[in-house]
Amino acid sequence: REAKKMAAELKAGEKIALDPKEVEKRICVGVNWGAARAFALLRFLRMNREAVDLDLSCALYNAQGQMVDHLYSPLFRPDLLKAHGLPPGKLCTRDGACRHSGDDRAGDLGGNDGLDNESIMLDLAKLAPEVEKIIFFVNGTGEHDFSEIPYTQVRLYAVDAVNRQDYTVLSEFNVSAKAEYKGRHTLVLGRMVRTGGRWEFQAIGDPLPTPTIIETLGLLSLEYL
């Protein structure tokens, strides 16, 4: 999805309140990431791009901090998840309020195209009333960590329920590669919080050393609720 209208860029820790009129529409969290750079020495030094497979996920929590629903890849091993007391992956919540766009296994191999590689669409009016927090994150499934991924761009949209080409960018933020992100394969993007019947979105942008979604979910429940 290409942005029609640019919004102010958020920084880590900053929040925006969602206008009730926007909540009546569909809210979309979209992520666009860059392919890793690799250099090959032939007769001259040449820069190539290597595919990066990130999985966009979200975990939904009630007021007691219990995960009551989720969206994460159905391809992740259900036997390992079950051994840790976690349900198998899926692309739609039980109430149908949150839907995943599907898997992108490459990133922007041709350079930044300004389009989401993966997204989650939310119908907040349809969401189960027990849900009070939604945490969004991406896990890397390959060898590349966030010291190698040149950009991870996050956008929050309000989308018309009938005409999905009619949308407004509410906020956006970007996490750029840094040397200190070596060994960090997970990125906590942000969280949506329901307070007094209204929703707000907070940008986070924290890279984590958790190798799989199992460890990520454990850390989210300890540090991000």
C-alpha positions in Angstrom: 0.0 0.0 0.0 1.4 3.4 -1.0 0.9 6.4 1.2 -1.3 9.1 -0.3 -0.8 11.6 2.5 2.2 11.9 4.7 1.9 12.3 8.5 4.3 13.6 11.1 7.0 11.0 11.9 6.9 9.6 15.4 10.0 9.0 17.6 10.3 6.1 20.0 8.1 6.6 23.0 5.8 9.2 21.3 2.1 8.5 21.2 -0.9 9.6 19.1 -4.5 9.4 20.1 -6.8 7.9 17.4 -9.8 10.1 16.5 -13.1 8.3 17.1 -14.0 9.1 13.4 -10.9 7.2 12.3 -11.6 4.3 14.6 -14.9 3.8 12.7 -12.7 3.0 9.7 -10.3 0.2 9.4 -6.9 0.8 11.0 -3.8 -0.7 9.2 -0.3 -1.2 10.6 2.0 -1.7 7.7 5.8 -2.5 7.7 8.3 -2.0 4.9 11.8 -3.2 5.2 15.0 -3.1 3.2 17.0 -6.0 1.9 20.4 -6.6 3.5 23.5 -5.3 1.7 26.2 -7.7 0.7 29.5 -6.9 -1.1 31.1 -9.2 -3.7 34.7 -8.7 -4.9 35.0 -9.7 -8.5 37.0 -7.6 -10.8 35.6 -4.7 -8.8 33.7 -4.3 -5.6 29.9 -4.7 -6.2 27.0 -4.3 -3.8 24.3 -6.9 -3.9 21.1 -7.1 -1.9 20.1 -10.3 0.0 16.5 -11.2 0.8 15.4 -10.6 4.4 12.4 -12.6 5.8 10.7 -10.8 8.6 7.3 -11.9 10.0 4.9 -9.2 11.2 2.9 -10.4 14.3 0.8 -9.0 17.0 -0.3 -10.2 20.5 -3.6 -9.1 22.1 -3.9 -8.8 25.9 -6.6 -8.2 28.4 -6.5 -5.9 31.5 -4.8 -8.7 33.5 -1.9 -9.0 31.1 -3.0 -12.3 29.6 -2.6 -13.0 25.9 -6.2 -13.6 24.7 -5.5 -13.7 21.0 -2.7 -13.4 18.4 -1.6 -13.2 14.9 1.7 -14.8 13.9 3.0 -17.1 11.2 1.2 -20.5 10.8 4.5 -21.8 9.5 6.2 -21.7 12.8 6.5 -25.2 14.3 3.2 -25.9 16.3 5.0 -28.6 18.3 7.5 -26.1 19.7 4.7 -23.6 20.5 2.6 -26.3 22.2 5.6 -27.4 24.3 5.8 -23.8 25.7 2.0 -23.5 26.2 1.5 -21.3 23.1 -1.2 -21.7 20.4 -0.3 -22.4 16.8 0.0 -19.4 14.4 -2.8 -18.0 12.4 -3.6 -15.0 10.2 -7.0 -13.9 11.6 -8.2 -13.4 15.2 -11.1 -15.3 16.5 -13.5 -12.4 16.3 -12.3 -11.6 12.7 -11.3 -8.1 13.8 -7.6 -8.4 12.9 -6.3 -9.9 9.7 -2.8 -10.4 8.3 -1.9 -9.7 4.7 0.3 -12.7 4.3 4.0 -13.6 4.2 6.8 -11.6 2.5 10.1 -13.4 2.4 12.4 -11.0 0.7 12.0 -7.3 1.7 12.8 -4.5 -0.9 15.3 -6.3 -3.1 15.0 -3.6 -5.7 15.4 -0.7 -3.2 12.9 1.2 -1.1 9.6 1.1 -3.0 7.6 2.8 -0.3 5.1 -0.1 -0.1 4.3 -2.3 2.8 5.8 -5.8 2.7 3.4 -7.0 5.3 0.4 -5.4 7.1 -2.2 -6.1 9.7 -5.7 -4.7 9.2 -7.8 -4.0 12.4 -11.5 -3.3 12.8 -11.3 -1.9 16.3 -15.1 -1.6 16.6 -15.4 -5.3 16.1 -12.6 -6.2 18.5 -13.5 -8.3 21.6 -14.2 -5.9 24.5 -11.7 -7.7 26.7 -8.8 -6.6 24.5 -7.0 -3.6 26.0 -3.5 -3.8 24.5 -2.1 -4.9 21.1 1.6 -5.2 20.7 3.1 -5.3 17.2 6.5 -6.8 16.4 8.6 -8.4 13.7 10.8 -11.5 14.0 13.6 -12.3 11.6 13.5 -15.9 10.4 16.9 -16.0 8.7 20.5 -15.1 9.5 20.2 -11.4 9.2 19.8 -9.2 12.3 18.8 -5.6 12.6 22.4 -4.3 12.3 22.1 -5.4 8.7 18.6 -4.4 7.7 18.9 -0.8 6.4 15.4 0.4 7.4 12.2 -0.9 9.0 9.4 1.6 8.3 6.2 1.5 10.2 3.0 3.3 9.1 -0.4 3.6 10.8 -3.3 4.1 8.4 -7.0 4.8 8.6 -8.7 2.9 5.7 -12.2 3.3 4.4 -14.2 0.1 5.1 -15.8 0.2 1.6 -13.1 1.8 -0.6 -9.7 0.5 0.5 -8.0 2.9 -1.9 -9.3 5.7 0.3 -6.9 6.0 3.2 -5.0 8.5 5.4 -1.6 8.0 7.0 -2.0 8.8 10.7 1.6 8.3 11.8 4.9 6.7 10.7 8.3 6.0 12.1 11.5 4.4 10.9 14.2 2.2 12.6 17.6 2.3 10.9 20.3 -0.2 11.2 22.9 0.4 13.9 26.0 -1.5 14.9 24.7 -2.1 18.4 21.8 -4.0 17.0 24.1 -6.9 16.2 22.5 -10.2 17.3 19.0 -8.6 17.6 16.5 -10.5 15.5 13.3 -9.1 16.8 11.9 -5.5 16.7 9.1 -4.4 18.9 7.3 -1.9 16.7 4.6 -0.3 18.9 1.5 -0.9 20.9 -2.1 0.2 20.8 -3.8 0.8 24.1 -7.5 1.2 24.9 -8.2 3.7 27.7 -11.6 4.8 28.6 -13.1 3.5 25.4 -10.5 5.4 23.2 -7.4 4.1 21.5 -3.9 5.4 21.2 -0.8 4.2 19.4 2.7 4.4 20.9 5.9 4.0 18.8 8.5 1.7 20.5 11.2 0.6 18.0 13.1 -1.7 20.5 15.4 -4.4 19.0 15.5 -7.6 21.1 17.9 -10.5 21.1 15.1 -13.1 21.2 15.7 -15.7 18.5 12.1 -16.9 18.0 8.6 -15.9 18.6 8.5 -18.1 21.7 11.1 -16.0 23.6 9.7 -12.8 22.1 6.2 -13.4 23.6 7.8 -14.2 26.9 9.7 -10.9 27.0 6.7 -8.9 25.8 4.6 -10.1 28.8 7.4 -9.2 31.2 8.5 -5.8 29.9 5.9 -4.3 27.5 2.6 -4.4 29.2 
